[in-house]
């Protein structure tokens, strides 16, 4: 609705100008300050603007010049019955009719609001009144806030374990910034060169670590919309690419056992995940293929896993 009425208004103005020319009258060039419904609009000064909009005047445009980046909070409130729209355009825009806004709010009603990160530059604020019956009063507020703090960042492996068996490690990232938002992450391993900044669109990222066994330190940083970088967060992961060796220690191989519930133990050549063993590290089958249930324990001191209390 907004852009349709804008175009109608401009056709009427253009028709009036043509009539003046055909009638012999000299057309009058409008100054920028008089052309308040189009770019370049009028300079934005202070924090607020009030006035009337609607009927024959459906657009107001202000030019905002920012020498430094800011977080912009834009809000407009109109009197009861007003239907308003609020739009923000970038420096390359030549018309609010044909341009694509950087940010907009055009929900039903008189109150519109949005927050947007604004690097240094030129912007155009467009207030649109969608009422054609009469003018309505409005009050627009613009707050330009400097973001003084970097984002928060922490991360862990996706499964919470620091011992990995692959050089591609999935990390779960917790990054936030209440004012400017988090827009990018970068990382490095064992003091190597930082990666390129990657857009922060998911809490899961895949990081490559060296294909050598041992401890590797993964470091990560987050960057917010104001280009502030977080303190470096780090996590040590142990790369283990060699499968463990398990040795049967009881009963001895080839030994025939007569106990209905024998204890079976394996000793490993390196530390194991006790939880993984206890949840089913050893499977025992009956002669005809059925699974025999049991209780599994793991002794981290001796690196021994045992399974006993087997069912008859």
GIZICOR-V396870 format. One record per residue. N is the residue number from 1. PHI is phi in radians with two decimals (none if undefined). Layout:
n: <N	N>
phi: <PHI	PHI>
This chain:
n: <1	2	3	4	5	6	7	8	9	10	11	12	13	14	15	16	17	18	19	20	21	22	23	24	25	26	27	28	29	30	31	32	33	34	35	36	37	38	39	40	41	42	43	44	45	46	47	48	49	50	51	52	53	54	55	56	57	58	59	60	61	62	63	64	65	66	67	68	69	70	71	72	73	74	75	76	77	78	79	80	81	82	83	84	85	86	87	88	89	90	91	92	93	94	95	96	97	98	99	100	101	102	103	104	105	106	107	108	109	110	111	112	113	114	115	116	117	118	119	120	121	122	123	124	125	126	127	128	129	130	131	132	133	134	135	136	137	138	139	140	141	142	143	144	145	146	147	148	149	150	151	152	153	154	155	156	157	158	159	160	161	162	163	164	165	166	167	168	169	170	171	172	173	174	175	176	177	178	179	180	181	182	183	184	185	186	187	188	189	190	191	192	193	194	195	196	197	198	199	200	201	202	203	204	205	206	207	208	209	210	211	212	213	214	215	216	217	218	219	220	221	222	223	224	225	226	227	228	229	230	231	232	233	234	235	236	237	238	239	240	241	242	243	244	245	246	247	248	249	250	251	252	253	254	255	256	257	258	259	260	261	262	263	264	265	266	267	268	269	270	271	272	273	274	275	276	277	278	279	280	281	282	283	284	285	286	287	288	289	290	291	292	293	294	295	296	297	298	299	300	301	302	303	304	305	306	307	308	309	310	311	312>
phi: <none	-1.01	-1.21	-1.09	-1.17	-1.07	-1.14	-1.05	-1.05	-1.22	-1.13	-1.11	-1.10	-1.11	-1.10	-1.12	-1.17	-1.07	-1.05	-1.14	-1.18	-1.15	-1.46	1.65	-1.38	-1.40	-1.15	-1.79	-1.34	-1.44	-1.27	-1.00	-1.16	-1.44	-1.61	-1.26	-1.72	-2.49	-1.23	-1.57	1.12	-2.02	-1.07	-1.44	-2.25	1.40	-2.00	-2.54	-2.54	-2.26	2.93	-2.15	-2.60	2.21	1.01	-1.39	-2.04	-1.89	-2.34	-2.24	-2.25	-2.07	-1.76	-1.92	-1.85	-2.04	-1.29	-2.38	-1.12	-2.58	-1.66	-1.76	-1.99	-1.99	-2.57	-2.32	-2.27	-1.96	-1.23	-0.96	1.68	-1.29	-2.07	-2.00	-2.34	-2.21	-2.38	-2.22	-2.02	-1.51	-1.09	-1.40	-1.34	-1.89	-2.71	-1.29	-1.36	-1.78	-1.31	-1.78	-1.21	-1.27	-2.67	-2.71	-2.53	-2.51	-1.31	-1.09	2.02	-1.69	-1.93	-2.30	-2.77	-2.74	-2.14	-2.63	-1.38	-2.18	-1.12	-0.96	2.69	-1.87	-2.38	-2.18	-1.69	-2.06	-1.76	-2.03	-1.82	-1.56	-1.51	-1.87	-1.40	-2.86	-1.47	-2.20	-1.31	-2.43	-2.37	-1.99	-2.09	-2.26	-1.94	-2.00	-1.95	-1.47	-1.54	-1.61	-2.13	-1.32	-1.30	-1.60	-2.60	-2.61	-2.74	-2.45	-1.19	-1.10	-1.79	1.43	-1.76	-1.77	-1.82	-2.16	-2.08	-2.35	-1.37	-1.81	-2.01	-1.46	-2.00	-1.75	-1.85	-2.03	-2.31	-2.69	-2.69	-1.21	-1.84	-1.65	1.33	-1.71	-1.98	-2.78	-2.24	-2.53	-2.68	-2.69	-2.20	0.94	1.30	-1.31	-1.14	-1.10	-1.22	-1.19	-1.13	-1.99	-1.00	-1.54	-2.08	-2.54	-1.39	-1.95	-2.28	-1.84	-2.08	-1.58	-2.04	-1.02	-1.55	-2.12	-1.26	2.28	-1.50	-2.20	-1.69	-1.71	-2.03	-2.52	-2.32	-2.07	-2.17	-1.65	-1.14	-1.59	1.19	-1.53	-1.85	-1.24	-1.02	-1.27	-1.73	-2.39	-2.60	-1.58	-2.13	-1.81	-1.53	-2.32	-1.75	-1.81	-1.15	-1.23	-1.95	-1.91	-2.03	-1.22	-1.89	-2.82	-1.24	-1.13	-1.04	1.22	-1.42	-1.62	-1.82	-1.84	-1.25	-1.24	-2.22	-1.28	-1.70	-1.95	-2.23	-2.23	-1.96	-1.82	-1.47	-2.68	-1.07	-2.07	-1.45	-1.04	-1.11	-1.15	-1.17	-1.15	-1.51	2.40	-1.24	-2.22	-2.00	-2.05	-2.08	-1.25	-1.00	-1.62	1.86	-1.34	-1.40	-1.68	-1.42	-2.83	-1.93	-2.00	-2.24	-2.39	-1.83	-1.17	-1.15	-1.70	0.96	-2.05	-1.89	-2.22	-2.30	-2.54	0.99	-1.20	-1.26	-1.05>
